[in-house]
């Protein structure tokens, strides 16, 4: 891959469109997932990343000798926008303690809305949204969406479902049940409350595609009995159910088909290629590439995805919309890019730099050979396109995982 041109720093995310202002400065968002964290070794105390002290949220200190971590919680919450009642929405986020869900919750809370999180914590974690617990605009419930839930809301972001192969294959029947019953229950809630409903579907509905790049009107090429089918077909039937409620009951629906996304708070052990590469490189281990590495993916940073979801929810487009990057990498190119960024961070922090190798293993069953979004509809209807370069996002994620490793969490 050619050396990248210098990329301008992104100081603000979000848009002000369709009567919904989602703009937030990047430093505020970053302070929520890269909070100050210190490592104590004897009398020496070092900050794991140069995050400035702030008078809200949490800080942590890890004592290497005793293998204990101490959390300090401040009496203040992150500052949120003050909205008049007419503009403040009641928003339900299922799966709100997960990777994507927690970033969505951060954005909606900072924007001044009332947010309720439902999560059964199978793959999500309380720590991703713990900085909001106790805030008057925030509520969190341990709840499995396969069971009905009653609440009064204006918008429903339905994200609840394991999204990485090790997690969704762990209990395939439960994955299908979550996709179908969870969507059925949330659509029933949207029908009763007249709330707008957005479901996060997936590029996996296209399977191992025979069309490239994939447009929204492509019907897909899916193995309906393979090991990945519980997720692929679960999302396909969830889309069917969503449009059934729209046509039959007039529910106001939105469908986002999400392509490969990465960023801080990704589970380091969920088997996804980005987290695998970064963790292996930070540990000085050889990076594992499945197959010959010539299969392709398009990677988008999580802040771009959240921008797209909010624009879709508050826009008028009811057809499925691909939200992803149209910049395609081979897995080998991506591995080399991650290795370069990790080495840059190691040099920046005065750490020993080890040039890790790349090893190849057998390709998993039904792993798609090519995957890239045709984002024409998102560009035309939402006026959305990714703004974060892959290397910018990878550096944020490397800093996040480095901090977690310094604190003994990985």
C-alpha positions as CSV (number, residue, x, y, z in Angstrom):
1,X,0.0,0.0,0.0
2,X,1.3,3.4,-0.9
3,X,2.4,5.8,1.8
4,X,-0.6,7.9,2.8
5,X,-0.8,11.6,2.3
6,X,-0.9,13.7,5.5
7,X,-4.4,13.7,6.9
8,X,-6.0,16.8,8.6
9,X,-7.0,16.3,12.2
10,X,-10.7,15.9,12.7
11,X,-11.9,18.3,15.5
12,X,-15.6,17.8,15.2
13,X,-17.9,14.9,14.3
14,X,-21.6,14.9,13.4
15,X,-23.9,17.1,11.2
16,X,-26.7,19.6,11.7
17,X,-29.4,18.3,9.3
18,X,-33.1,17.5,9.2
19,X,-33.7,19.5,12.4
20,X,-31.3,17.4,14.4
21,X,-27.9,18.8,15.4
22,X,-25.4,15.9,16.2
23,X,-22.2,17.9,16.2
24,X,-19.7,17.3,19.0
25,X,-16.1,18.2,19.4
26,X,-13.8,15.2,19.0
27,X,-11.8,15.9,22.2
28,X,-15.0,15.5,24.4
29,X,-15.8,12.2,22.8
30,X,-12.3,11.0,23.1
31,X,-12.2,11.8,26.8
32,X,-15.0,9.2,27.4
33,X,-13.1,6.2,26.0
34,X,-9.5,7.4,26.7
35,X,-10.0,8.6,30.3
36,X,-6.9,9.3,32.4
37,X,-5.4,6.0,33.6
38,X,-2.2,5.6,35.7
39,X,0.2,2.8,36.3
40,X,1.9,2.7,39.7
41,X,5.2,0.8,40.0
42,X,6.8,1.4,43.4
43,X,6.9,5.2,43.9
44,X,6.7,5.8,40.2
45,X,3.3,6.7,38.6
46,X,2.9,7.1,34.9
47,X,-0.1,8.2,32.8
48,X,-0.7,5.5,30.2
49,X,-1.7,8.0,27.5
50,X,-1.3,11.8,27.6
51,X,-5.0,12.3,28.4
52,X,-5.4,15.5,30.5
53,X,-7.0,15.4,33.9
54,X,-10.7,16.4,33.8
55,X,-13.1,17.1,36.6
56,X,-15.8,14.7,35.4
57,X,-16.0,10.9,34.7
58,X,-13.5,8.5,36.1
59,X,-9.8,8.0,36.4
60,X,-8.0,4.7,37.3
61,X,-4.7,3.7,38.9
62,X,-3.3,0.2,38.4
63,X,-0.8,-1.0,41.0
64,X,1.5,-3.5,39.4
65,X,2.9,-4.9,42.6
66,X,-0.4,-5.7,44.2
67,X,-2.2,-6.3,40.9
68,X,-5.1,-4.1,42.0
69,X,-6.9,-1.3,40.2
70,X,-8.5,1.7,41.9
71,X,-11.2,3.8,40.2
72,X,-11.8,7.4,41.1
73,X,-15.2,8.7,40.3
74,X,-15.8,12.4,40.2
75,X,-19.0,14.0,41.3
76,X,-19.6,15.7,37.9
77,X,-20.9,14.1,34.7
78,X,-19.6,15.1,31.3
79,X,-21.3,18.3,30.3
80,X,-24.4,17.8,28.0
81,X,-26.2,20.2,25.7
82,X,-29.3,21.8,27.4
83,X,-32.3,21.3,25.0
84,X,-35.8,22.7,25.3
85,X,-38.4,20.0,26.0
86,X,-39.7,20.3,22.4
87,X,-36.3,19.2,21.1
88,X,-35.3,16.7,23.7
89,X,-36.1,13.2,22.5
90,X,-36.7,10.0,24.6
91,X,-34.4,7.4,22.9
92,X,-34.1,3.7,23.5
93,X,-30.9,2.0,22.5
94,X,-30.9,-1.8,22.6
95,X,-27.4,-3.3,22.9
96,X,-26.4,0.1,24.2
97,X,-23.5,-1.3,26.3
98,X,-21.8,-2.9,23.3
99,X,-19.1,-1.5,21.0
100,X,-21.3,0.5,18.6
101,X,-24.1,1.0,21.0
102,X,-21.9,2.7,23.7
103,X,-20.5,5.2,21.1
104,X,-24.1,6.0,20.0
105,X,-25.2,6.5,23.7
106,X,-22.2,8.8,24.3
107,X,-23.2,11.0,21.3
108,X,-27.0,11.1,22.2
109,X,-26.3,11.9,25.8
110,X,-23.8,14.7,25.0
111,X,-26.4,16.1,22.6
112,X,-28.8,16.4,25.6
113,X,-31.4,13.7,24.9
114,X,-32.9,11.2,27.4
115,X,-31.4,7.8,26.7
116,X,-32.5,4.4,28.0
117,X,-30.1,1.4,27.4
118,X,-31.2,-2.2,27.2
119,X,-28.5,-4.8,27.3
120,X,-28.2,-8.4,28.6
121,X,-24.4,-8.0,28.8
122,X,-23.6,-11.1,26.8
123,X,-21.1,-9.2,24.8
124,X,-21.6,-5.7,26.2
125,X,-20.1,-4.3,29.3
126,X,-21.3,-1.8,31.9
127,X,-17.9,-0.1,31.9
128,X,-18.6,1.3,28.4
129,X,-21.4,3.5,29.7
130,X,-20.6,3.7,33.4
131,X,-19.7,7.4,33.2
132,X,-23.4,8.1,32.6
133,X,-24.9,6.0,35.4
134,X,-26.8,8.3,37.8
135,X,-27.2,11.1,35.2
136,X,-30.8,12.4,35.2
137,X,-31.0,11.8,31.4
138,X,-29.7,8.3,31.5
139,X,-31.2,4.9,32.4
140,X,-29.9,1.4,32.0
141,X,-31.7,-1.9,32.4
142,X,-30.3,-5.5,32.3
143,X,-32.9,-6.9,29.9
144,X,-32.9,-9.5,27.1
145,X,-34.8,-8.2,24.0
146,X,-36.3,-11.7,23.4
147,X,-38.7,-10.6,26.2
148,X,-41.0,-7.6,25.7
149,X,-40.2,-4.3,27.3
150,X,-42.6,-1.5,28.0
151,X,-41.5,2.2,27.9
152,X,-42.6,5.4,26.3
153,X,-40.1,6.5,23.6
154,X,-39.8,8.7,20.5
155,X,-37.0,6.8,18.8
156,X,-35.7,3.2,19.0
157,X,-32.2,2.3,17.8
158,X,-32.3,-1.6,17.8
159,X,-28.7,-2.8,17.9
160,X,-29.0,-5.8,20.2
161,X,-27.4,-8.9,18.7
162,X,-23.9,-10.5,18.9
163,X,-22.0,-9.4,15.8
164,X,-18.7,-11.3,15.8
165,X,-18.4,-15.0,14.7
166,X,-17.2,-16.4,18.0
167,X,-20.0,-14.8,19.9
168,X,-22.9,-15.4,17.5
169,X,-21.8,-19.0,16.8
170,X,-21.5,-19.7,20.5
171,X,-25.3,-20.2,20.7
172,X,-26.6,-20.2,17.1
173,X,-30.2,-20.8,18.1
174,X,-30.1,-17.9,20.6
175,X,-28.6,-15.6,17.9
176,X,-31.5,-16.4,15.5
177,X,-34.0,-15.9,18.4
178,X,-32.5,-12.6,19.3
179,X,-32.6,-11.4,15.7
180,X,-36.2,-12.5,15.2
181,X,-37.9,-12.2,18.6
182,X,-35.9,-9.1,19.7
183,X,-36.8,-7.3,16.5
184,X,-40.5,-8.4,16.8
185,X,-40.7,-7.0,20.4
186,X,-39.0,-3.7,19.5
187,X,-41.2,-3.3,16.4
188,X,-44.2,-4.0,18.6
189,X,-43.0,-1.3,21.0
190,X,-42.5,1.2,18.1
191,X,-46.1,0.4,16.8
192,X,-47.6,1.0,20.2
193,X,-45.7,4.2,21.0
194,X,-45.6,5.5,17.4
195,X,-41.8,5.8,17.7
196,X,-39.4,5.8,14.8
197,X,-37.5,2.5,14.6
198,X,-34.0,2.0,13.2
199,X,-32.5,-1.5,13.0
200,X,-28.8,-2.0,12.5
201,X,-28.6,-4.8,9.9
202,X,-25.3,-5.9,8.3
203,X,-23.3,-6.3,5.1
204,X,-23.5,-10.1,6.0
205,X,-27.0,-10.1,4.4
206,X,-25.1,-10.1,1.1
207,X,-23.2,-13.2,2.0
208,X,-20.2,-14.1,-0.2
209,X,-21.3,-11.6,-2.9
210,X,-21.3,-12.2,-6.6
211,X,-21.8,-8.5,-7.2
212,X,-19.1,-6.0,-6.4
213,X,-19.4,-3.5,-4.8
214,X,-22.6,-4.3,-3.1
215,X,-25.7,-2.1,-3.7
216,X,-28.7,-2.2,-1.5
217,X,-30.9,-3.8,-4.3
218,X,-28.5,-6.8,-4.5
219,X,-30.3,-9.8,-3.0
220,X,-27.2,-11.5,-1.7
221,X,-25.5,-14.9,-2.0
222,X,-25.9,-16.6,1.5
223,X,-25.4,-20.1,2.6
224,X,-28.5,-20.6,4.7
225,X,-27.2,-23.7,6.5
226,X,-23.6,-22.7,7.1
227,X,-22.0,-21.9,10.4
228,X,-22.5,-18.1,9.8
229,X,-26.1,-18.5,8.8
230,X,-27.5,-17.9,12.3
231,X,-26.3,-14.3,12.0
232,X,-26.7,-13.7,8.2
233,X,-30.2,-15.2,8.0
234,X,-31.2,-13.8,11.4
235,X,-30.5,-10.2,10.1
236,X,-32.3,-11.0,6.8
237,X,-35.5,-12.1,8.5
238,X,-35.2,-9.1,10.8
239,X,-35.3,-6.8,7.8
240,X,-38.2,-8.8,6.4
241,X,-40.1,-8.3,9.7
242,X,-39.2,-4.6,9.8
243,X,-40.7,-4.0,6.4
244,X,-43.7,-6.2,7.2
245,X,-44.5,-3.8,10.1
246,X,-44.0,-0.8,7.9
247,X,-46.4,-2.0,5.2
248,X,-49.0,-3.6,7.4
249,X,-49.0,-1.3,10.4
250,X,-47.5,1.9,9.2
251,X,-44.5,1.8,11.5
252,X,-41.9,4.4,10.6
253,X,-38.7,2.4,10.0
254,X,-35.1,2.8,9.0
255,X,-32.6,0.0,8.0
256,X,-28.9,0.5,8.2
257,X,-26.6,-2.2,6.6
258,X,-23.4,-1.8,8.4
259,X,-20.1,-2.8,6.9
260,X,-16.8,-3.5,8.7
261,X,-16.4,-1.0,11.6
262,X,-13.6,-0.6,14.1
263,X,-12.7,1.6,17.0
264,X,-12.2,1.9,20.7
265,X,-14.2,-0.5,22.9
266,X,-14.1,-3.3,20.5
267,X,-13.8,-6.6,22.4
268,X,-10.1,-7.6,21.9
269,X,-11.1,-11.3,21.9
270,X,-14.0,-11.2,19.5
271,X,-12.1,-12.6,16.6
272,X,-12.4,-9.6,14.3
273,X,-9.5,-8.8,12.1
274,X,-8.8,-5.3,13.3
275,X,-8.6,-6.1,17.0
276,X,-6.7,-9.3,16.3
277,X,-4.0,-7.5,14.3
278,X,-3.6,-4.7,16.9
279,X,-3.4,-6.9,19.9
280,X,-0.9,-9.2,18.2
281,X,1.3,-6.3,17.1
282,X,1.2,-4.6,20.5
283,X,2.3,-7.9,22.2
284,X,5.1,-8.4,19.7
285,X,3.4,-11.5,18.2
286,X,3.2,-12.5,14.6
287,X,0.0,-11.3,13.0
288,X,-2.4,-14.0,11.8
289,X,-3.8,-13.7,8.3
290,X,-6.3,-16.3,7.1
291,X,-5.9,-17.6,3.6
292,X,-3.5,-15.8,1.3
293,X,-4.6,-12.4,2.5
294,X,-5.9,-11.3,-0.9
295,X,-9.6,-11.2,0.3
296,X,-10.8,-7.7,0.7
297,X,-12.7,-5.6,3.2
298,X,-13.6,-2.0,3.6
299,X,-13.1,-0.5,7.1
300,X,-14.9,2.5,8.6
301,X,-14.2,4.2,11.9
302,X,-16.9,4.1,14.5
303,X,-17.5,7.9,14.6
304,X,-18.3,7.8,10.9
305,X,-20.8,5.0,11.5
306,X,-22.5,6.9,14.4
307,X,-22.8,10.0,12.1
308,X,-24.5,7.8,9.5
309,X,-26.9,6.2,11.9
310,X,-28.1,9.5,13.3
311,X,-28.5,11.0,9.8
312,X,-30.5,7.9,8.7
313,X,-32.7,8.0,11.9
314,X,-33.6,11.7,11.4
315,X,-33.8,11.7,7.6
316,X,-36.6,10.6,5.3
317,X,-35.0,7.6,3.6
318,X,-36.9,4.4,4.4
319,X,-35.1,2.0,2.1
320,X,-32.1,0.0,3.3
321,X,-28.9,2.1,3.3
322,X,-25.3,0.8,3.3
323,X,-23.1,2.6,5.8
324,X,-19.5,1.7,5.2
325,X,-16.3,2.7,3.6
326,X,-15.9,2.5,-0.2
327,X,-12.1,2.3,0.2
328,X,-11.2,-1.4,-0.2
329,X,-8.1,-3.0,1.3
330,X,-6.8,-6.5,1.0
331,X,-6.3,-8.1,4.4
332,X,-2.5,-8.2,3.8
333,X,-2.5,-4.4,3.1
334,X,-4.5,-3.8,6.2
335,X,-2.2,-5.9,8.3
336,X,0.8,-4.0,7.0
337,X,-0.9,-0.7,7.8
338,X,-1.7,-1.7,11.3
339,X,1.8,-2.9,11.9
340,X,3.1,0.5,10.7
341,X,0.8,2.5,13.0
342,X,1.6,0.3,16.0
343,X,5.3,1.0,15.4
344,X,4.6,4.7,15.2
345,X,2.9,4.7,18.6
346,X,5.7,2.6,20.2
347,X,8.3,5.1,18.9
348,X,6.1,8.0,20.1
349,X,6.0,6.6,23.7
350,X,9.7,5.5,23.7
351,X,8.8,1.8,23.8
352,X,10.9,-0.9,22.2
353,X,9.9,-1.5,18.6
354,X,9.7,-5.0,17.3
355,X,9.0,-5.7,13.6
356,X,6.4,-8.4,13.8
357,X,5.9,-11.0,11.1
358,X,2.8,-12.1,9.3
359,X,1.7,-15.8,9.4
360,X,-1.0,-17.5,7.3
361,X,-3.6,-20.0,8.5
362,X,-6.5,-21.8,6.7
363,X,-9.5,-19.7,5.7
364,X,-12.7,-20.1,7.8
365,X,-15.8,-21.6,6.3
366,X,-18.0,-19.2,4.3
367,X,-15.6,-16.3,4.8
368,X,-16.5,-13.7,2.0
369,X,-13.7,-13.1,-0.5
370,X,-14.8,-9.5,-1.3
371,X,-16.8,-7.0,0.6
372,X,-17.1,-3.3,-0.2
373,X,-20.1,-1.0,0.2
374,X,-21.6,0.9,-2.7
375,X,-22.5,4.0,-0.6
376,X,-24.2,6.0,-3.4
377,X,-27.5,6.0,-1.6
378,X,-26.0,7.2,1.6
379,X,-24.1,10.0,-0.2
380,X,-27.2,11.1,-2.2
381,X,-29.9,10.7,0.4
382,X,-28.1,11.3,3.6
383,X,-25.3,13.5,2.3
384,X,-23.0,11.2,4.3
385,X,-19.6,9.8,3.6
386,X,-16.7,8.6,5.9
387,X,-14.4,11.4,7.1
388,X,-11.9,9.4,9.2
389,X,-8.9,7.9,7.4
390,X,-8.2,4.3,8.3
391,X,-4.8,5.1,9.8
392,X,-6.4,7.8,12.0
393,X,-8.9,5.4,13.4
394,X,-6.3,2.6,13.9
395,X,-4.1,5.0,15.9
396,X,-7.1,5.8,18.2
397,X,-7.7,2.1,18.7
398,X,-4.0,1.3,19.2
399,X,-3.9,3.9,22.0
400,X,-7.1,2.4,23.6
401,X,-5.7,-1.1,23.6
402,X,-2.3,0.1,24.7
403,X,-3.9,1.7,27.7
404,X,-5.9,-1.5,28.5
405,X,-2.7,-3.6,28.3
406,X,-0.9,-1.2,30.6
407,X,-3.7,-1.5,33.1
408,X,-3.5,-5.3,33.0
409,X,-7.0,-5.7,31.3
410,X,-5.6,-7.5,28.2
